[in-house]
Amino acid sequence: MFDSIIEFFKSAIMEQIVKDPFWATLAFIGQVVFGGRFILQWIVSEYKKKSHVPTAFWFMSLAGSLILLSYSVHIKNPVLMLGFSLNTLIYLRNLHLIYKPAKKSVEPVLEKGED
């Protein structure tokens, strides 16, 4: 069994990394960015001494998701395409909620004597 696992990894390395180094490198970068967001969140939470999700977490999520989405399109994997497409929409929505201007309540202006 151990030999078959080693053979699987050898085959995967030959097929995906050696034969297509650009896309393999891009996928690794995407995975590092995507996984690095948790390290960022952990460091910020430790610094603040409470659980906190910094805005950079959502930007890293979006960047990693877009990179991995492009890789999943390249390898024609519909499961990954669907997953990273949905993730991308969620991360964009979270960033929109962070940056959209807050609606200010408009108080009617009262003229003198109108109280």
C-alpha positions as CSV (number, residue, x, y, z in Angstrom):
1,M,0.0,0.0,0.0
2,F,2.8,2.4,0.9
3,D,4.4,1.7,-2.5
4,S,1.1,2.6,-4.3
5,I,1.0,5.9,-2.4
6,I,4.5,6.8,-3.4
7,E,3.8,5.8,-7.1
8,F,0.7,8.1,-7.0
9,F,2.8,11.0,-5.8
10,K,5.5,10.3,-8.4
11,S,2.8,10.2,-11.1
12,A,1.1,13.4,-9.9
13,I,4.5,15.2,-9.8
14,M,5.4,14.1,-13.3
15,E,2.0,14.9,-14.8
16,Q,1.2,18.2,-13.0
17,I,4.5,19.8,-12.0
18,V,7.1,18.7,-14.5
19,K,4.8,18.8,-17.6
20,D,3.1,22.0,-16.6
21,P,5.3,24.0,-14.3
22,F,3.6,27.4,-14.9
23,W,0.2,26.2,-13.8
24,A,1.6,24.1,-10.9
25,T,3.5,27.1,-9.6
26,L,0.5,29.3,-9.9
27,A,-1.6,26.8,-8.0
28,F,1.0,26.6,-5.3
29,I,1.0,30.4,-5.0
30,G,-2.8,30.5,-4.9
31,Q,-2.8,27.9,-2.1
32,V,-0.1,29.8,-0.1
33,V,-2.1,33.0,-0.4
34,F,-5.4,31.3,0.4
35,G,-3.9,29.4,3.4
36,G,-1.9,32.4,4.5
37,R,-5.0,34.3,5.4
38,F,-5.6,32.1,8.4
39,I,-2.0,32.8,9.6
40,L,-2.7,36.5,9.2
41,Q,-6.0,36.2,11.1
42,W,-4.3,34.3,13.9
43,I,-1.4,36.8,14.2
44,V,-3.8,39.8,14.3
45,S,-6.1,38.1,16.9
46,E,-3.1,37.3,19.1
47,Y,-2.0,40.9,18.8
48,K,-5.4,42.2,19.7
49,K,-6.0,39.5,22.4
50,K,-9.4,38.7,20.9
51,S,-10.7,37.1,17.8
52,H,-10.5,39.5,14.9
53,V,-10.8,39.2,11.1
54,P,-8.8,42.0,9.4
55,T,-9.8,43.4,6.1
56,A,-6.6,41.9,4.6
57,F,-8.1,38.5,5.3
58,W,-10.8,39.1,2.8
59,F,-8.4,40.5,0.2
60,M,-6.2,37.4,0.6
61,S,-9.2,35.2,0.4
62,L,-10.3,36.9,-2.9
63,A,-6.8,36.8,-4.4
64,G,-6.2,33.1,-3.5
65,S,-9.7,32.2,-4.6
66,L,-9.3,33.9,-8.0
67,I,-5.9,32.2,-8.6
68,L,-7.2,28.8,-7.6
69,L,-10.4,29.4,-9.7
70,S,-8.2,30.1,-12.8
71,Y,-6.2,26.9,-12.1
72,S,-9.4,24.9,-11.7
73,V,-10.6,26.2,-15.1
74,H,-7.2,25.3,-16.6
75,I,-7.5,21.7,-15.3
76,K,-11.2,21.6,-16.2
77,N,-12.3,20.5,-12.7
78,P,-16.0,21.5,-12.3
79,V,-16.1,20.8,-8.5
80,L,-13.2,23.3,-7.8
81,M,-14.7,25.8,-10.3
82,L,-18.0,25.8,-8.5
83,G,-16.4,26.1,-5.1
84,F,-14.0,28.9,-5.9
85,S,-16.7,30.7,-7.9
86,L,-19.0,30.8,-4.9
87,N,-16.1,31.7,-2.6
88,T,-15.2,34.6,-4.9
89,L,-18.7,36.0,-4.8
90,I,-18.8,35.8,-1.0
91,Y,-15.5,37.5,-0.6
92,L,-16.5,40.3,-2.9
93,R,-19.7,40.7,-1.0
94,N,-17.8,40.9,2.3
95,L,-15.5,43.6,0.9
96,H,-18.5,45.5,-0.5
97,L,-20.1,45.5,3.0
98,I,-16.9,46.7,4.5
99,Y,-16.4,49.6,2.1
100,K,-19.9,50.6,1.2
101,P,-20.7,54.0,2.6
102,A,-23.0,53.9,5.6
103,K,-26.3,55.5,4.9
104,K,-26.7,58.5,7.1
105,S,-30.0,59.1,8.6
106,V,-31.2,62.5,7.4
107,E,-32.9,64.6,10.0
108,P,-35.4,67.1,8.7
109,V,-34.2,70.6,9.1
110,L,-36.6,72.6,11.3
111,E,-37.3,76.2,10.6
112,K,-37.5,78.7,13.4
113,G,-40.7,78.3,15.3
114,E,-41.4,74.8,14.0
115,D,-40.9,72.7,17.1
